[in-house]
Structure formats: C-alpha cells, structure tokens
Amino acid sequence: GFDDETTARYYEPRLTSIAREQYKSGYSACQKLIEGLRDSEKGETKTLRTQLMKRESCGCRCRDIIDNVKFRKKHFHKEENMERFMQETREMAIDLTTVESLTGLKEALKKYVQHISCEYFYLLLCKEWEGYDRNIDQYHLTEKNDNYLKEGYGEDSELVFGYSSNEFIEKCEINLQMLLEKLKEGQLGRNVFTISPLHYRDRCFGYCIIGNSDFPFENQLFYTWTMNIGNAIETIREQHLLRAMIKKLDLMWIYDNLTGLYNRAGFHKYGEYVWQECVQKNETAMLLFLDMDGLKYVNDTYGHDEGDRFIKVIAGILKRCKRHGEIVMRYGGDEFVVLASGISEKKAEEYRDRILYGMEDYNSCHQLPYQIAASIGIYISTPEKRSDLEEAIEEADRRMYEVKREKKCHRSQEFRSGL
C-alpha cells in the first residue's frame, strides 16, 4: 500500500508501505482550492516528501512498537460506532422513503443531523433541481426533453435546510461561493467544512455543507448517508411531477381544448355544485343555451380553420360577459351553455343582451365574409331537491330552438316580401 495506514502495522506479517505527508497534502490541497477561486490565480504543482516504511512483508525486521491495548480499544470503539451508524442509516433510509415534500424532508433531517455531531449543516438545492419548467403547460414526459443538471450546480442555489450552533435555521445567506470567499478572507476562523454533492444517478440536485464533524472522515457510511438524502429528493421530484401531470390530465379532462371553456365533464362536475347550492338556498338558477348560427355554412365555404375561429370568437364573448362566477360550457360542436345562480328574469335578459351586443361589436370591428351570430334560449327556475340539471338544460335548449324558428320565419317573410 502507498498510504501506510494504521492497519498496515497490525497485519501478520506487518506490511511494508510508503508514508506520505498527509497533513501537508490536505493543507496544500485546500490552499490550491482557495487560490483557484479566480481563473487568473493558478497554483503550481507541489511535490511532497515520502518515506519507505520497512516491515516484515518484504523480509525486513520491523521495529514498530505495537500497543495492543490501545489498538483493541480503538478497534472496538470504531466497530461500535459503525454498528450504531449502520442501524441509524437503515432507519434513515426507511424514514425518508415516506417523504413527499421538502417540508417533510426538513423535519426528517432534524433528527439525523444532530446525530452526526456537527456544528454546521446546510442543504442547498440548485434552482433547476426539479428538472422541468414549473409552468404546467411546459411539462414533458420524455427523458429526451428532461432538462436536468449533469455537471455543476447551475447558476444559483437556494438554502432548504440549515443547522448552526444547535439551532435550526430557515433562512441565511450561505452558498458554496460565499463559503470559499470567507475561507479565503479568513473570516471563519479554524473550521473544517465538508462539501458533498447530492445526486440521483447522473442527476445533480445540489450539495450539503457539513462543518466540524468527524463523521465524513471517519465513518464509511457517510456516502450512504448523503445518498439517502439524494434518493429522498428524487422521490420528492417524482411526486411533484406526478401531481403536476395529474393536474394537467384533470384539466384536459374537464376543459375543451379549442375554447378553454368547460366541456360536459367539467360542467357537470362544477355545475352540479351551483345547482345544489340553489336547491339548498332556494335561489333561482338560470340556464342559457346558445346555438351558433351558420357554423356549417362557414365550415363548408371557408374551411374548418375559419369555423374554429368562429367558435373561439363566441367562446371569447361568453368569457367577457361573465360577471359573478357563472359556469360556461361548450356543450357540443356549435352549442354553449351558461349556468348562473340568483339571476332574475331582468338580469337574464341583460345577460343575453350583453352577448348579442358582443357579437354585433365584433362584426362591426372585423370585416368578415360572414356574420358572427347565435340563437339564445333562457330558462329560469328555482330547483327542488329532486330536480335534474340535465332536464333544465334540455328546457333551455327547447327555448333556444323556438328563437331559432322565429328567426327562420322572419327571414322567410323578408324574402317573400322582397320578391
């Protein structure tokens, strides 16, 4: 071996090895790290002295004096600590598997950070640790589009969990660059900090800073300990993604893709709440049924893209006419339904007039080869316990067709009078 570890002296036969200046090696490495904070400061290669330690394995006589009592005490103390930390690391792994949020992770870590006898502990995550855009419309399911860190820690990081002088802290100004700057300027005094990356496979989450603890140096379970934290963060990341995708699927299930209004599923999910509230409070419920005039003609004459524009214009007018939490649905290809509570006959007529004015205003502002128009039927009732929302929609639909028939009759009369 090259390191001349203590165990080399206790093998049978005792091992010949090479001793190097361990203290100077570590000191020089830290010096080069601090000097390398700026690109312009590049340290020179430093060669350290080594020494051949002759022992029995090469046939030499060994002159080492062995203190068996001291060795046994040290050995069994190490074994005892290893067993204790092994059990605790297993418990830690089990506890962190149930963590589903960063808040839960912080609470779980409070127990285990105190057990490693450190003065400082900081857990920092990269801004990009989740690996996807938090905007729900930007979520990607494929690994190809999964934008996560493989190298470095990104441009910025945020403190998730802190522990200093036996107190847990929520916010403080600390990051790796600041720590190294303070070390260089000598502001921190005599301290030993271990910076360990947190990752899952090749995905980087951030790092943890541990100050003045023997645990990273003397315990072989330190890597497993930090790996438990990385695995927990990956679980949290997956939970975030899963909840976001469920939310997106839920939105896809209840919203109409073309207009952004509720589809039938969404309308019956939320419209039923409004309907039942009217039943409980003995309030009126208004059902407005709108059927577009001439959509088939627009599709056949100008194409379905123009027909989609027609539909979206009507949807936009209905959105702008909303006042007090009405539920608006695209009922079918060219049909829309509005449900509102506590609406009188007069208010309902005003609501219809706002929609009709919105269409007239659009026609006057946009020179389209066709007119934006629709037939509207309104049904107002005070729902009873066993009344059905779907029946009320059908009644509003029936009244809409009465309006549509009147329009056709009026156009026929105008045509005959023109002849």
N, C-alpha and C positions, 0 to 999 in steps of 0.2 A: 504494500500500500504506500501511497505517497503522503498521506496526511498525518501519519504517526498518531493515530487516535489512541485514546487510553486503553481501549480493549486490546490493542496490539500487544500490550505489555502482559496481558493475562492469558493469552493463548498458550497452548502446550504443543510444540515448543513456542516460545515467545518470538514475535515476528520482527525481522529486520525491516526498517522503514525509513522514510525520509521526512524529517521535520522541517516545516517552513515557518516563517514568522507570521503566525495567524493574526495577531493583533495589528501588526503593521499592514498586513494585507487588507484587513477590513477598514483601517483608518485611511489607507491610500485610496481604496475604492470610493469611500464617502467623499474624500477630497475631490476626486475626479468627477463625481456626480455633481457636486456643488459648482465646480468650475465650469462644467458643461452646460449650465443653465442658459448661457448665451453662446450663440454659434461662433462668435469671434474668439471665445476662450477655449482652446483645445489643449488638454493636458498631454504631457509627454509620457511615453511608455516608461514604467518604473520596474526595475528588476530587483527582486527581494532575495535575500540570502537563504540558502537551505543547508541542512546538516544531515549527514548519514548517521542513523542510529543502528549500530550493530547489535544483533541479538542471536538467539540460538538457531533460528530458521536457516541461517546461512553458515552454520557451523562455528560461529564465534561464541565466545564466552560472554554471557550477559551479566552486567554489573548493576542492573536496576534493582533497587531495594523495594520489595512489594509489601505494602501494608494491607494484609488480608482483611483485617477488621474494618478498616476504612472502606475498602473495596466492597465488602459484603453490605455494609450499611448503605453505601451509595447505590449499589445494585438493587437491593430490595426496596429502597425508597423510590427508585425510578420505576420498578415493576409495580409498586403500589399506586403511584401516580398514573401510570399507563392504564392500569385496570380501571381506576376511577374515571379517567377521562374517556376511556373506551365505552363504558356504560353510559356516561353522560352524553357522549356524541351520538350513541344509538337513540337515546331518548330525544335528543335534539332533532335528529332526522325524522323521528315519528311525529313530534310536535309540529314541525314546520310543514309536514305534508298536508295539514289541515288549514294552513294559512291561505286566505284568498284575497288579501289586500295588504297594502303597505302598512296600514294602521295595525293590522293583525301581526305583521312581521315585527314591527317595533315592539309590541307588547311581548311577543315570544322571546325576542332577543334580550330583553332586560334581565331575565334570569341567567342566561348563559354568558353574557358579557361580564357579569360580576364574578363568575366562577373562574375566569382566566386571569384574575388578579392584575388588571391593567389600570393605569391612571387615566388613559385616554382611549376612546374608541369612537371613530367616525365612520359612518357608512354613507358613501356618496354614489349616486347613480347618474349616468350620462343622461342628457336630455332626450337622447334617441333610444333609451333602453327598451322601450316597447317595440321598436322596430317597424312602426306603421304610423300613418297620419291619424291623429285623434278625431279628425272630421269623419263622421260615419260614412259619408259618401265616398271616402277615399280608401276604404278598407280593401285589401287584396287578400285573396285566399291562397294564391300560389306562392311557392318559395321563390320563384323567379322574380316576383315583384316585391319580395320581402326585403325591405331596406334596413338592415341592421349592421351594427359595428362589428368588424372583424379585427381591426387594428386601431390602437389608440383609444382615447376616451371621449372623442368628439370635441367640439369647440367649448362646451360648457357642461357643468355638472351641478347637481343640487344635493344638499345635505338631507338625508332621510332620517337618520338616527344619530344622536350624539351622546357621549358619556364623558364627563370630565370631573375629576376630584369628587367621586362618589355621588355625583348628581347627573340625572338625565336631562338633556337639553334638547329643545325643539329647533331653535334657530341660532346659528352663529356663523360668522364669516370664516370659513375654512375650505380650502381645496388644496390639491397637490402642489400647484404652483406657488400659492401663498406659503405653504409649509416649507418648501425648499428655499424660498426667499428669506423667510425668518431664520432658517437654519444658517444660511449664508451670512446674514447680518448679525448672527449670534444673539438674537432676541429670546430664544427659547431656553438658554442655559444647557445644562448637561442632561439630555434626554435621548432615549433610543426609540425610534419610530420604525415600525414595520409597515410597508405599503404592499398590500396583496390584492391582485386583480380578482374581480368577481365575474364569473362567466358560466355559461352552459354550452358545452361543446365549443364551437368556434364563435359563439355569440358573446360579445362583451357587454356587461351591464354597468360596470363601474369599478369601484375599488373600496377597500376599507383601510383605515389607518389605525394602527394599534400602538399606543405609547407606553413604554416602560413596563413590559411584560416579558417574562421568560418563556411563556407558552409557545410563541412562534419558533423559538430556537431550540427548546429542549424537548418538545413533545412531537412525536411523529404524526400525531393525529391533527395537527394544525391544518394541513391541506384538506383533510376530510371535513374539518370544522367549517372552513370557508366554503368548501364545495356544497355543504348543506345549505348555506345561505344562497349560493348561486342557484341551486335546484329550486329553492323556495321562490326566488324571484321569477324563475321560469314558469313555475306554477301560477303565480300571480299574473304574469304576462299573458299566459294562455287563457286564464279566467277573464281578463279584461277583453281579449279578442273574442272569446266565446260569447260574452254578454253583449258586446257590440254587434256581432253578427246576428245574434238572436233578435236584437232590437231592429237591425236592418231588415231581417226577414219578416218581422212583425209589421214593420212599416210597409213592406212590399205586399203583405197580405191584406192590409186594411186600406191602402191608398191606390187610387187609379194612377197608373204610370204616366198617362198622357197629360192629365189636368192637375194632378196633385190633390184633387178632392177625394173624399172618402169613396170607396167602392161599396158594393152592397154589404160585404162582410163588415167593413168598418162602420157603416151607417147603422147596421143592426146592433153592433157592439156598443156604440156610444149613444145612438138614437134611443135605444131602449131605456137608458138611464134618464133621459129627458122625458120620455113618455111616462115612466113610472113616477117621476117627480111630479108631473102634472096630476097623476092619479092621487098621490098622497096629499098634495096641497090643494086639490080641487081647482086647478088652474086650467085655462084653455090651452089647447095645442093647435098650432097652425101647420098644415101640410100644404106646401106649394109644389105643384107638379108642372115642370116646364118641358115642352117638346119643341125642338128646333124646327123651323120652317125652311124646307128646301135643301136639307143636307144631301139627299140622294141626287138632286139636280147638280149641286156643286161637285160632288164626287164624280159623277158621270161626265160632267162638262169640263171641269178644270183639274181633275185628278184628286187622289186621296190625300196628298200633302196639303192641298188647299182646303180639303174637307177637315183635316186635323186642325188647321189654323182656325177654321170656323168654330170648331168645338172648343178650342182653347180660349178664343175670344169670349164666348158665352161663359165659360168657367171663370175667366178673369172678372167679368162683370158681376157674377154672383159673389165672388170673394170680396169685391169692393163694396158690395151692398150690405154685407154683414154688419150688424150693429151690436147685438147682445148675445153672443155665444150660440148662434144658430148652427145646426148641423146640416152641412151641404154635401150632397152625394151625386155622383154620376150614376144614374140608375141603369142606363143602358147606352147604346151607341149614340143616340141623339136626345136622350131624356135625362133630366136632372130633378132632384127632389130636395126641398128645404124643409127642415123641421125646426120650429121655434115654440117656446112656451110663453104663456101670459100675453098673447097677442090678440087684440080686439079686431073687429071687422074693419074699423077705420085704419088701424095700424097695418093690417094685412094689405089693404088697398094701396096705402102709401108705399109699402114694401114692393108690391108689384109694379107700381108706377116708377119707382127708382130703377128697377131692372129694365123696364121698357125705355126709360129715358137714357139709360146707359147704352142701349143698343142704337137708339137714334143718334146719340152723340158720337158713337164710334163710326156710324155710317157717314155722318157729315164731315168727320175729320179724315176719313180714309176713302179714297176713291176706288172702291172695289167693283168688280163687274157683277156683283150680286149684293143683295141686301142682307144684313145681319138681322134676323127676325126670329120670333118664337111665340108659341101659344102657351098661355099660363092658366092653370086651374088652381083654385084655392079652396081648401076645406078646413073649417074651424069647428072644433068640438071640445067638450070637457070630458076627457077619458074616464071611464069607470074601471073598476078593478079587473073585470074580465074582458075589457075591450082589447082589440088587437091592432097593433101598429100597422101591419100589412093591409088590413081592411081599410084603414084610414087612407093609406097611400092609394089604394085602388079607387076610393071615392074621389080623391083629388085628381087622379088620372081620368076618371069619367068626366069630371067637370072641365078638365083641360080639353077633352075631345069635343065637348059642347062648344067651347070657344073656337076650336079649330073648324068645326062645321059652320059656325056662324061666319067665320072669315071666308070660307069657300062659297057660301051662299051670297055673301056680299060681293065677292069678286065676280060671281056669275051674273049677278044683277047689273054690275057695272059693265060687264062685257056685252050683255044683251042691250043695255041702254045705249052703248057705244055703236052697236050695229044699227 
